[in-house]
């Protein structure tokens, strides 16, 4: 799954940005968590998991 994320630089960058939002705790993380889950789902589908 890591490779499926990292092979798309925009996707990987967005994931890191969303993770930072969740980690910072400065704002409601709901949208960021949904985005993380969507990226992970797409990567899982690409990886055939």
HTML snippet that shows the backbone in 3Dmol.js (N, CA, C, O; Angstrom):
<script src="https://3Dmol.org/build/3Dmol-min.js"></script>
<div id="view" style="width:600px;height:400px;position:relative"></div>
<script>
const pdb = `
ATOM      1  N   UNK A   1       0.823  -1.175   0.000  1.00  0.00           N
ATOM      2  CA  UNK A   1       0.000   0.000   0.000  1.00  0.00           C
ATOM      3  C   UNK A   1       0.875   1.249   0.000  1.00  0.00           C
ATOM      4  O   UNK A   1       0.544   2.240  -0.650  1.00  0.00           O
ATOM      5  N   UNK A   2       1.987   1.204   0.726  1.00  0.00           N
ATOM      6  CA  UNK A   2       2.911   2.338   0.773  1.00  0.00           C
ATOM      7  C   UNK A   2       3.365   2.715  -0.639  1.00  0.00           C
ATOM      8  O   UNK A   2       3.384   3.892  -0.999  1.00  0.00           O
ATOM      9  N   UNK A   3       3.725   1.720  -1.421  1.00  0.00           N
ATOM     10  CA  UNK A   3       4.192   1.978  -2.788  1.00  0.00           C
ATOM     11  C   UNK A   3       3.077   2.567  -3.635  1.00  0.00           C
ATOM     12  O   UNK A   3       3.314   3.472  -4.434  1.00  0.00           O
ATOM     13  N   UNK A   4       1.862   2.059  -3.465  1.00  0.00           N
ATOM     14  CA  UNK A   4       0.727   2.572  -4.233  1.00  0.00           C
ATOM     15  C   UNK A   4       0.465   4.039  -3.913  1.00  0.00           C
ATOM     16  O   UNK A   4       0.004   4.783  -4.778  1.00  0.00           O
ATOM     17  N   UNK A   5       0.749   4.462  -2.700  1.00  0.00           N
ATOM     18  CA  UNK A   5       0.590   5.877  -2.324  1.00  0.00           C
ATOM     19  C   UNK A   5       1.759   6.689  -2.860  1.00  0.00           C
ATOM     20  O   UNK A   5       1.561   7.723  -3.498  1.00  0.00           O
ATOM     21  N   UNK A   6       2.969   6.227  -2.605  1.00  0.00           N
ATOM     22  CA  UNK A   6       4.169   6.998  -2.935  1.00  0.00           C
ATOM     23  C   UNK A   6       4.436   7.111  -4.428  1.00  0.00           C
ATOM     24  O   UNK A   6       5.149   8.022  -4.849  1.00  0.00           O
ATOM     25  N   UNK A   7       3.887   6.214  -5.242  1.00  0.00           N
ATOM     26  CA  UNK A   7       4.134   6.321  -6.685  1.00  0.00           C
ATOM     27  C   UNK A   7       3.384   7.504  -7.301  1.00  0.00           C
ATOM     28  O   UNK A   7       3.621   7.863  -8.454  1.00  0.00           O
ATOM     29  N   UNK A   8       2.483   8.104  -6.530  1.00  0.00           N
ATOM     30  CA  UNK A   8       1.746   9.294  -6.967  1.00  0.00           C
ATOM     31  C   UNK A   8       2.144  10.446  -6.040  1.00  0.00           C
ATOM     32  O   UNK A   8       1.584  10.572  -4.952  1.00  0.00           O
ATOM     33  N   UNK A   9       3.089  11.279  -6.445  1.00  0.00           N
ATOM     34  CA  UNK A   9       3.597  12.335  -5.560  1.00  0.00           C
ATOM     35  C   UNK A   9       2.515  13.272  -5.017  1.00  0.00           C
ATOM     36  O   UNK A   9       2.588  13.695  -3.863  1.00  0.00           O
ATOM     37  N   UNK A  10       1.534  13.594  -5.821  1.00  0.00           N
ATOM     38  CA  UNK A  10       0.467  14.479  -5.347  1.00  0.00           C
ATOM     39  C   UNK A  10      -0.327  13.786  -4.243  1.00  0.00           C
ATOM     40  O   UNK A  10      -0.641  14.395  -3.221  1.00  0.00           O
ATOM     41  N   UNK A  11      -0.642  12.532  -4.451  1.00  0.00           N
ATOM     42  CA  UNK A  11      -1.384  11.754  -3.454  1.00  0.00           C
ATOM     43  C   UNK A  11      -0.567  11.641  -2.155  1.00  0.00           C
ATOM     44  O   UNK A  11      -1.101  11.829  -1.061  1.00  0.00           O
ATOM     45  N   UNK A  12       0.708  11.337  -2.287  1.00  0.00           N
ATOM     46  CA  UNK A  12       1.564  11.195  -1.114  1.00  0.00           C
ATOM     47  C   UNK A  12       1.669  12.511  -0.349  1.00  0.00           C
ATOM     48  O   UNK A  12       1.615  12.529   0.880  1.00  0.00           O
ATOM     49  N   UNK A  13       1.817  13.599  -1.079  1.00  0.00           N
ATOM     50  CA  UNK A  13       1.883  14.912  -0.436  1.00  0.00           C
ATOM     51  C   UNK A  13       0.599  15.269   0.273  1.00  0.00           C
ATOM     52  O   UNK A  13       0.617  15.809   1.379  1.00  0.00           O
ATOM     53  N   UNK A  14      -0.505  14.967  -0.360  1.00  0.00           N
ATOM     54  CA  UNK A  14      -1.812  15.242   0.255  1.00  0.00           C
ATOM     55  C   UNK A  14      -1.990  14.410   1.520  1.00  0.00           C
ATOM     56  O   UNK A  14      -2.508  14.910   2.519  1.00  0.00           O
ATOM     57  N   UNK A  15      -1.570  13.157   1.490  1.00  0.00           N
ATOM     58  CA  UNK A  15      -1.668  12.307   2.675  1.00  0.00           C
ATOM     59  C   UNK A  15      -0.857  12.901   3.820  1.00  0.00           C
ATOM     60  O   UNK A  15      -1.337  12.967   4.952  1.00  0.00           O
ATOM     61  N   UNK A  16       0.357  13.328   3.535  1.00  0.00           N
ATOM     62  CA  UNK A  16       1.187  13.941   4.585  1.00  0.00           C
ATOM     63  C   UNK A  16       0.544  15.213   5.134  1.00  0.00           C
ATOM     64  O   UNK A  16       0.592  15.464   6.338  1.00  0.00           O
ATOM     65  N   UNK A  17      -0.053  16.009   4.262  1.00  0.00           N
ATOM     66  CA  UNK A  17      -0.731  17.229   4.696  1.00  0.00           C
ATOM     67  C   UNK A  17      -1.919  16.891   5.607  1.00  0.00           C
ATOM     68  O   UNK A  17      -2.108  17.521   6.647  1.00  0.00           O
ATOM     69  N   UNK A  18      -2.703  15.908   5.215  1.00  0.00           N
ATOM     70  CA  UNK A  18      -3.860  15.504   6.022  1.00  0.00           C
ATOM     71  C   UNK A  18      -3.418  14.930   7.366  1.00  0.00           C
ATOM     72  O   UNK A  18      -4.039  15.198   8.395  1.00  0.00           O
ATOM     73  N   UNK A  19      -2.357  14.150   7.355  1.00  0.00           N
ATOM     74  CA  UNK A  19      -1.833  13.601   8.612  1.00  0.00           C
ATOM     75  C   UNK A  19      -1.353  14.713   9.536  1.00  0.00           C
ATOM     76  O   UNK A  19      -1.529  14.634  10.752  1.00  0.00           O
ATOM     77  N   UNK A  20      -0.749  15.745   8.962  1.00  0.00           N
ATOM     78  CA  UNK A  20      -0.290  16.880   9.763  1.00  0.00           C
ATOM     79  C   UNK A  20      -1.465  17.604  10.410  1.00  0.00           C
ATOM     80  O   UNK A  20      -1.387  18.008  11.571  1.00  0.00           O
ATOM     81  N   UNK A  21      -2.550  17.766   9.662  1.00  0.00           N
ATOM     82  CA  UNK A  21      -3.744  18.418  10.195  1.00  0.00           C
ATOM     83  C   UNK A  21      -4.267  17.643  11.398  1.00  0.00           C
ATOM     84  O   UNK A  21      -4.612  18.235  12.422  1.00  0.00           O
ATOM     85  N   UNK A  22      -4.326  16.328  11.274  1.00  0.00           N
ATOM     86  CA  UNK A  22      -4.802  15.500  12.381  1.00  0.00           C
ATOM     87  C   UNK A  22      -3.835  15.602  13.564  1.00  0.00           C
ATOM     88  O   UNK A  22      -4.266  15.760  14.706  1.00  0.00           O
ATOM     89  N   UNK A  23      -2.546  15.512  13.295  1.00  0.00           N
ATOM     90  CA  UNK A  23      -1.540  15.547  14.355  1.00  0.00           C
ATOM     91  C   UNK A  23      -1.509  16.880  15.092  1.00  0.00           C
ATOM     92  O   UNK A  23      -1.333  16.913  16.310  1.00  0.00           O
ATOM     93  N   UNK A  24      -1.680  17.986  14.356  1.00  0.00           N
ATOM     94  CA  UNK A  24      -1.617  19.316  14.976  1.00  0.00           C
ATOM     95  C   UNK A  24      -2.756  19.535  15.962  1.00  0.00           C
ATOM     96  O   UNK A  24      -2.565  20.166  17.001  1.00  0.00           O
ATOM     97  N   UNK A  25      -3.929  19.022  15.647  1.00  0.00           N
ATOM     98  CA  UNK A  25      -5.073  19.178  16.532  1.00  0.00           C
ATOM     99  C   UNK A  25      -5.625  20.585  16.617  1.00  0.00           C
ATOM    100  O   UNK A  25      -6.367  20.900  17.548  1.00  0.00           O
ATOM    101  N   UNK A  26      -5.278  21.442  15.661  1.00  0.00           N
ATOM    102  CA  UNK A  26      -5.727  22.834  15.672  1.00  0.00           C
ATOM    103  C   UNK A  26      -7.126  23.022  15.085  1.00  0.00           C
ATOM    104  O   UNK A  26      -7.759  24.055  15.303  1.00  0.00           O
ATOM    105  N   UNK A  27      -7.600  22.037  14.350  1.00  0.00           N
ATOM    106  CA  UNK A  27      -8.906  22.160  13.708  1.00  0.00           C
ATOM    107  C   UNK A  27      -9.626  20.816  13.754  1.00  0.00           C
ATOM    108  O   UNK A  27      -9.035  19.793  14.102  1.00  0.00           O
ATOM    109  N   UNK A  28     -10.891  20.831  13.403  1.00  0.00           N
ATOM    110  CA  UNK A  28     -11.691  19.613  13.385  1.00  0.00           C
ATOM    111  C   UNK A  28     -11.059  18.635  12.394  1.00  0.00           C
ATOM    112  O   UNK A  28     -10.902  18.963  11.218  1.00  0.00           O
ATOM    113  N   UNK A  29     -10.697  17.445  12.855  1.00  0.00           N
ATOM    114  CA  UNK A  29      -9.990  16.507  11.974  1.00  0.00           C
ATOM    115  C   UNK A  29     -10.903  15.662  11.088  1.00  0.00           C
ATOM    116  O   UNK A  29     -10.408  14.834  10.323  1.00  0.00           O
ATOM    117  N   UNK A  30     -12.207  15.845  11.169  1.00  0.00           N
ATOM    118  CA  UNK A  30     -13.144  14.969  10.454  1.00  0.00           C
ATOM    119  C   UNK A  30     -12.872  14.910   8.952  1.00  0.00           C
ATOM    120  O   UNK A  30     -12.796  13.822   8.382  1.00  0.00           O
ATOM    121  N   UNK A  31     -12.728  16.046   8.319  1.00  0.00           N
ATOM    122  CA  UNK A  31     -12.491  16.072   6.872  1.00  0.00           C
ATOM    123  C   UNK A  31     -11.134  15.464   6.537  1.00  0.00           C
ATOM    124  O   UNK A  31     -11.000  14.748   5.545  1.00  0.00           O
ATOM    125  N   UNK A  32     -10.130  15.748   7.361  1.00  0.00           N
ATOM    126  CA  UNK A  32      -8.795  15.198   7.127  1.00  0.00           C
ATOM    127  C   UNK A  32      -8.814  13.680   7.251  1.00  0.00           C
ATOM    128  O   UNK A  32      -8.200  12.984   6.443  1.00  0.00           O
ATOM    129  N   UNK A  33      -9.507  13.169   8.246  1.00  0.00           N
ATOM    130  CA  UNK A  33      -9.602  11.718   8.434  1.00  0.00           C
ATOM    131  C   UNK A  33     -10.314  11.078   7.247  1.00  0.00           C
ATOM    132  O   UNK A  33      -9.893  10.027   6.763  1.00  0.00           O
ATOM    133  N   UNK A  34     -11.379  11.699   6.781  1.00  0.00           N
ATOM    134  CA  UNK A  34     -12.092  11.181   5.616  1.00  0.00           C
ATOM    135  C   UNK A  34     -11.170  11.156   4.399  1.00  0.00           C
ATOM    136  O   UNK A  34     -11.189  10.203   3.621  1.00  0.00           O
ATOM    137  N   UNK A  35     -10.371  12.194   4.239  1.00  0.00           N
ATOM    138  CA  UNK A  35      -9.422  12.242   3.128  1.00  0.00           C
ATOM    139  C   UNK A  35      -8.368  11.156   3.231  1.00  0.00           C
ATOM    140  O   UNK A  35      -8.017  10.533   2.229  1.00  0.00           O
ATOM    141  N   UNK A  36      -7.863  10.926   4.431  1.00  0.00           N
ATOM    142  CA  UNK A  36      -6.877   9.869   4.651  1.00  0.00           C
ATOM    143  C   UNK A  36      -7.481   8.512   4.299  1.00  0.00           C
ATOM    144  O   UNK A  36      -6.852   7.699   3.620  1.00  0.00           O
ATOM    145  N   UNK A  37      -8.689   8.280   4.759  1.00  0.00           N
ATOM    146  CA  UNK A  37      -9.345   7.004   4.468  1.00  0.00           C
ATOM    147  C   UNK A  37      -9.567   6.816   2.971  1.00  0.00           C
ATOM    148  O   UNK A  37      -9.431   5.705   2.458  1.00  0.00           O
ATOM    149  N   UNK A  38      -9.907   7.894   2.271  1.00  0.00           N
ATOM    150  CA  UNK A  38     -10.113   7.809   0.819  1.00  0.00           C
ATOM    151  C   UNK A  38      -8.805   7.488   0.096  1.00  0.00           C
ATOM    152  O   UNK A  38      -8.790   6.676  -0.829  1.00  0.00           O
ATOM    153  N   UNK A  39      -7.724   8.114   0.507  1.00  0.00           N
ATOM    154  CA  UNK A  39      -6.421   7.844  -0.109  1.00  0.00           C
ATOM    155  C   UNK A  39      -6.013   6.402   0.156  1.00  0.00           C
ATOM    156  O   UNK A  39      -5.537   5.714  -0.747  1.00  0.00           O
ATOM    157  N   UNK A  40      -6.198   5.946   1.384  1.00  0.00           N
ATOM    158  CA  UNK A  40      -5.860   4.558   1.729  1.00  0.00           C
ATOM    159  C   UNK A  40      -6.720   3.564   0.940  1.00  0.00           C
ATOM    160  O   UNK A  40      -6.214   2.536   0.489  1.00  0.00           O
ATOM    161  N   UNK A  41      -7.992   3.854   0.772  1.00  0.00           N
ATOM    162  CA  UNK A  41      -8.873   2.965   0.013  1.00  0.00           C
ATOM    163  C   UNK A  41      -8.430   2.880  -1.453  1.00  0.00           C
ATOM    164  O   UNK A  41      -8.416   1.799  -2.042  1.00  0.00           O
ATOM    165  N   UNK A  42      -8.073   4.016  -2.026  1.00  0.00           N
ATOM    166  CA  UNK A  42      -7.615   4.020  -3.411  1.00  0.00           C
ATOM    167  C   UNK A  42      -6.322   3.227  -3.540  1.00  0.00           C
ATOM    168  O   UNK A  42      -6.156   2.467  -4.494  1.00  0.00           O
ATOM    169  N   UNK A  43      -5.412   3.393  -2.600  1.00  0.00           N
ATOM    170  CA  UNK A  43      -4.146   2.658  -2.632  1.00  0.00           C
ATOM    171  C   UNK A  43      -4.372   1.163  -2.450  1.00  0.00           C
ATOM    172  O   UNK A  43      -3.729   0.352  -3.115  1.00  0.00           O
ATOM    173  N   UNK A  44      -5.274   0.797  -1.560  1.00  0.00           N
ATOM    174  CA  UNK A  44      -5.596  -0.620  -1.355  1.00  0.00           C
ATOM    175  C   UNK A  44      -6.161  -1.232  -2.645  1.00  0.00           C
ATOM    176  O   UNK A  44      -5.804  -2.349  -3.020  1.00  0.00           O
ATOM    177  N   UNK A  45      -7.037  -0.491  -3.308  1.00  0.00           N
ATOM    178  CA  UNK A  45      -7.617  -0.983  -4.562  1.00  0.00           C
ATOM    179  C   UNK A  45      -6.539  -1.175  -5.617  1.00  0.00           C
ATOM    180  O   UNK A  45      -6.545  -2.175  -6.335  1.00  0.00           O
ATOM    181  N   UNK A  46      -5.612  -0.224  -5.716  1.00  0.00           N
ATOM    182  CA  UNK A  46      -4.510  -0.340  -6.680  1.00  0.00           C
ATOM    183  C   UNK A  46      -3.629  -1.529  -6.367  1.00  0.00           C
ATOM    184  O   UNK A  46      -3.157  -2.216  -7.273  1.00  0.00           O
ATOM    185  N   UNK A  47      -3.405  -1.776  -5.073  1.00  0.00           N
ATOM    186  CA  UNK A  47      -2.534  -2.858  -4.659  1.00  0.00           C
ATOM    187  C   UNK A  47      -3.242  -4.212  -4.685  1.00  0.00           C
ATOM    188  O   UNK A  47      -2.613  -5.251  -4.483  1.00  0.00           O
ATOM    189  N   UNK A  48      -4.534  -4.198  -4.930  1.00  0.00           N
ATOM    190  CA  UNK A  48      -5.293  -5.440  -4.986  1.00  0.00           C
ATOM    191  C   UNK A  48      -5.565  -6.036  -3.626  1.00  0.00           C
ATOM    192  O   UNK A  48      -5.705  -7.251  -3.486  1.00  0.00           O
ATOM    193  N   UNK A  49      -5.640  -5.176  -2.620  1.00  0.00           N
ATOM    194  CA  UNK A  49      -5.891  -5.675  -1.258  1.00  0.00           C
ATOM    195  C   UNK A  49      -7.359  -5.631  -0.909  1.00  0.00           C
ATOM    196  O   UNK A  49      -7.743  -6.014   0.196  1.00  0.00           O
TER     197      UNK A  49
END
`;
const viewer = $3Dmol.createViewer("view");
viewer.addModel(pdb, "pdb");
viewer.setStyle({}, {cartoon: {color: "spectrum"}});
viewer.zoomTo();
viewer.render();
</script>
